[in-house]
């Protein structure tokens, strides 16, 4: 991460914010909101409105599962926060540990599996 210049990160993830806060070349924006038990993420209307104020080159989103119908989250609040974001991005990237056979996701530009 140190090799990147002028990197700006907008996140609702507590752990992501904590780790990226160690780099002086990253301008970090963390949104507030309700933190559901066990999610380590700011969720809900406040988080959505905050994120919607930005325009990004790449939007990275995690998910709990993927299949030919789309991406899935562990609970409603996480899914709602991700699906109602109007953050304008040039590219969308889904990161998932769980991957079945992805046939069609309309806004997806990249898929990263672990």
N, C-alpha and C positions, 0 to 999 in steps of 0.2 A: 504494500500500500504506500510505502514511503516514496516510490518512484513517480506517483501521480501528482500532478500539479493542479491547483484550483479545483479540487474535487469537493462537491457538495453532496451531502447525504441527508435525505429526509426519511425518518423511520418512526415507526410506532413500536419497535421492538426494544425492550429494556436491555437485553443482553447485547444486541448489536450496537446500541448507543454506548454502552459501557466499554465495549472493546474498541470501537472507533474513536472514542474520546482520547485515546492514547497517542493519536497521530496529529501533529501540528499542521500538516498539510491538508487536513479535512475540515471543512466547515460543516458542522453537524447541527441539524434541526431535529428536535424530538417533540412529537406532538403529545399533548395530554389526552385525557379521556379516562374512561372506566377501565380498570384492570381486572379482568375476570380471573378467578382462582386458577392457578396452574398455567395460564397462557403466556405470562411475561410480555404482554402486549397491551398497549393503550387502544381501546376500542370504543365504538359508539359514535354518536353525532359529533361530539367535540373533536375527536380524532379525524373523522371524515372531513369536516369543514376546514380543519387546519391543513390537511394534505391537499385538498382541492385548491388551495391558493398557489400551488407550485406547478411549474412545467418542467418536465424532466427528459433527459435523453433516453435513459433506460429505466424501466420499472421492474424491479425484482420482487416476485411474490412467492412465498412458500405455499405448499399445500400438503394435506395429509394423504391424498390419493388422487390418482388420475385414471381415467378410462376413456373409451371412445366418445363419451358424452360430455366430458369436461373435467374440471378440477374440483376437489372436495376439501372441506375443512372439518376440524374436529367438533366445532360447535357453531351455533347460529350466529352469535355475535362476531366471531372471527370472519365467517363467510360474508355477513352483511357489511362489515367494514371494508372488506376487499372488493366486493361487487358494486358498491355504491360510490367508490372513488371516481371522480371525474378528472383526476390528475392527467393532464395531457402528456403523453410520452411518445417518443419516436419508436421505441421498441419495448416489447413486453417479454419478460423472461420468467418462466416458472421453475422453481427449484423444488425437487421432491425426492425423498428417499424411496418412496413407494411408486412403482411405475408398472402399469399393465400395458396394454396396447393402445397407444394414442393414435387415433385416426384423424380427429378434427377438433381443433379449438380455434375459433375464428380470429381472436386477437393475438395469438401466440406467435412470437418470432423465434424464441429460443426455448429449449428445454434442457435443464441440467439435472442429472440424476446422480445419486451417491450410492 
